[in-house]
Amino acid sequence: MSITTGPGKKFLEEMFLGIHTLSEGSPSSDVIKVALYGPNAVLGPTIDTYTTSNEVSGGGYTAGGDILTGLTVVGSSGSSRGDGAQFADPYVNPTDDMTILVSGVGVRGLMMYNSSQSDRNIFTLDFGTTLTPTTGILLTWGLTNVVELKDALIPLLGNTI
């Protein structure tokens, strides 16, 4: 069992189809959620939609996850060509820190997904170890104190450098 960090493969394609409206405050902004998973979860870029399989339960956590606010897409310059998307450093940039209440259960990773668009997977993240929080997990993301753009949390096209 494992969690692989990376953007959802279908999400990358769907951005060009106009399926996702990610920037908060833009017309028809989608609802983006973050769900937590235990150490036996199988998650990664090839999982197309949110799944309840091995999602954390109990400890104050509500199935389905919490709503993410302050979401924008950074690095919008680029084009779509026959050989795939060509963008200069595109990143999903959550600008608001987020605390998810959960305690006493093992948490290994997360899935960020679009609950407004058939629960489509945006990004999965492996924490690298199983955490057992006592009050919750604070997710600090965004570009604050990042020296290079490639160091941001959620690069959409993998390593761009």
Secondary structure as a PSIPRED ss2 file (coil, helix, strand):
# PSIPRED VFORMAT (PSIPRED V4.0)

   1 M C   1.000  0.000  0.000
   2 S C   1.000  0.000  0.000
   3 I E   0.000  0.000  1.000
   4 T C   1.000  0.000  0.000
   5 T C   1.000  0.000  0.000
   6 G E   0.000  0.000  1.000
   7 P E   0.000  0.000  1.000
   8 G C   1.000  0.000  0.000
   9 K H   0.000  1.000  0.000
  10 K H   0.000  1.000  0.000
  11 F H   0.000  1.000  0.000
  12 L H   0.000  1.000  0.000
  13 E H   0.000  1.000  0.000
  14 E H   0.000  1.000  0.000
  15 M H   0.000  1.000  0.000
  16 F H   0.000  1.000  0.000
  17 L C   1.000  0.000  0.000
  18 G C   1.000  0.000  0.000
  19 I C   1.000  0.000  0.000
  20 H C   1.000  0.000  0.000
  21 T C   1.000  0.000  0.000
  22 L C   1.000  0.000  0.000
  23 S C   1.000  0.000  0.000
  24 E C   1.000  0.000  0.000
  25 G C   1.000  0.000  0.000
  26 S C   1.000  0.000  0.000
  27 P C   1.000  0.000  0.000
  28 S C   1.000  0.000  0.000
  29 S C   1.000  0.000  0.000
  30 D C   1.000  0.000  0.000
  31 V C   1.000  0.000  0.000
  32 I E   0.000  0.000  1.000
  33 K E   0.000  0.000  1.000
  34 V E   0.000  0.000  1.000
  35 A E   0.000  0.000  1.000
  36 L E   0.000  0.000  1.000
  37 Y E   0.000  0.000  1.000
  38 G C   1.000  0.000  0.000
  39 P C   1.000  0.000  0.000
  40 N C   1.000  0.000  0.000
  41 A C   1.000  0.000  0.000
  42 V C   1.000  0.000  0.000
  43 L E   0.000  0.000  1.000
  44 G C   1.000  0.000  0.000
  45 P C   1.000  0.000  0.000
  46 T C   1.000  0.000  0.000
  47 I C   1.000  0.000  0.000
  48 D C   1.000  0.000  0.000
  49 T E   0.000  0.000  1.000
  50 Y C   1.000  0.000  0.000
  51 T C   1.000  0.000  0.000
  52 T C   1.000  0.000  0.000
  53 S C   1.000  0.000  0.000
  54 N C   1.000  0.000  0.000
  55 E E   0.000  0.000  1.000
  56 V C   1.000  0.000  0.000
  57 S C   1.000  0.000  0.000
  58 G E   0.000  0.000  1.000
  59 G C   1.000  0.000  0.000
  60 G C   1.000  0.000  0.000
  61 Y E   0.000  0.000  1.000
  62 T C   1.000  0.000  0.000
  63 A C   1.000  0.000  0.000
  64 G C   1.000  0.000  0.000
  65 G C   1.000  0.000  0.000
  66 D E   0.000  0.000  1.000
  67 I E   0.000  0.000  1.000
  68 L C   1.000  0.000  0.000
  69 T C   1.000  0.000  0.000
  70 G C   1.000  0.000  0.000
  71 L E   0.000  0.000  1.000
  72 T E   0.000  0.000  1.000
  73 V E   0.000  0.000  1.000
  74 V E   0.000  0.000  1.000
  75 G C   1.000  0.000  0.000
  76 S C   1.000  0.000  0.000
  77 S C   1.000  0.000  0.000
  78 G E   0.000  0.000  1.000
  79 S E   0.000  0.000  1.000
  80 S E   0.000  0.000  1.000
  81 R E   0.000  0.000  1.000
  82 G C   1.000  0.000  0.000
  83 D C   1.000  0.000  0.000
  84 G E   0.000  0.000  1.000
  85 A E   0.000  0.000  1.000
  86 Q E   0.000  0.000  1.000
  87 F E   0.000  0.000  1.000
  88 A C   1.000  0.000  0.000
  89 D C   1.000  0.000  0.000
  90 P C   1.000  0.000  0.000
  91 Y E   0.000  0.000  1.000
  92 V E   0.000  0.000  1.000
  93 N E   0.000  0.000  1.000
  94 P E   0.000  0.000  1.000
  95 T C   1.000  0.000  0.000
  96 D C   1.000  0.000  0.000
  97 D C   1.000  0.000  0.000
  98 M E   0.000  0.000  1.000
  99 T E   0.000  0.000  1.000
 100 I E   0.000  0.000  1.000
 101 L C   1.000  0.000  0.000
 102 V C   1.000  0.000  0.000
 103 S C   1.000  0.000  0.000
 104 G C   1.000  0.000  0.000
 105 V C   1.000  0.000  0.000
 106 G C   1.000  0.000  0.000
 107 V E   0.000  0.000  1.000
 108 R E   0.000  0.000  1.000
 109 G E   0.000  0.000  1.000
 110 L E   0.000  0.000  1.000
 111 M E   0.000  0.000  1.000
 112 M E   0.000  0.000  1.000
 113 Y E   0.000  0.000  1.000
 114 N E   0.000  0.000  1.000
 115 S C   1.000  0.000  0.000
 116 S C   1.000  0.000  0.000
 117 Q C   1.000  0.000  0.000
 118 S C   1.000  0.000  0.000
 119 D C   1.000  0.000  0.000
 120 R E   0.000  0.000  1.000
 121 N E   0.000  0.000  1.000
 122 I E   0.000  0.000  1.000
 123 F E   0.000  0.000  1.000
 124 T E   0.000  0.000  1.000
 125 L E   0.000  0.000  1.000
 126 D E   0.000  0.000  1.000
 127 F E   0.000  0.000  1.000
 128 G E   0.000  0.000  1.000
 129 T E   0.000  0.000  1.000
 130 T E   0.000  0.000  1.000
 131 L E   0.000  0.000  1.000
 132 T C   1.000  0.000  0.000
 133 P C   1.000  0.000  0.000
 134 T C   1.000  0.000  0.000
 135 T C   1.000  0.000  0.000
 136 G C   1.000  0.000  0.000
 137 I E   0.000  0.000  1.000
 138 L E   0.000  0.000  1.000
 139 L E   0.000  0.000  1.000
 140 T C   1.000  0.000  0.000
 141 W C   1.000  0.000  0.000
 142 G C   1.000  0.000  0.000
 143 L C   1.000  0.000  0.000
 144 T C   1.000  0.000  0.000
 145 N C   1.000  0.000  0.000
 146 V C   1.000  0.000  0.000
 147 V C   1.000  0.000  0.000
 148 E C   1.000  0.000  0.000
 149 L H   0.000  1.000  0.000
 150 K H   0.000  1.000  0.000
 151 D H   0.000  1.000  0.000
 152 A C   1.000  0.000  0.000
 153 L C   1.000  0.000  0.000
 154 I C   1.000  0.000  0.000
 155 P E   0.000  0.000  1.000
 156 L C   1.000  0.000  0.000
 157 L C   1.000  0.000  0.000
 158 G C   1.000  0.000  0.000
 159 N C   1.000  0.000  0.000
 160 T C   1.000  0.000  0.000
 161 I C   1.000  0.000  0.000
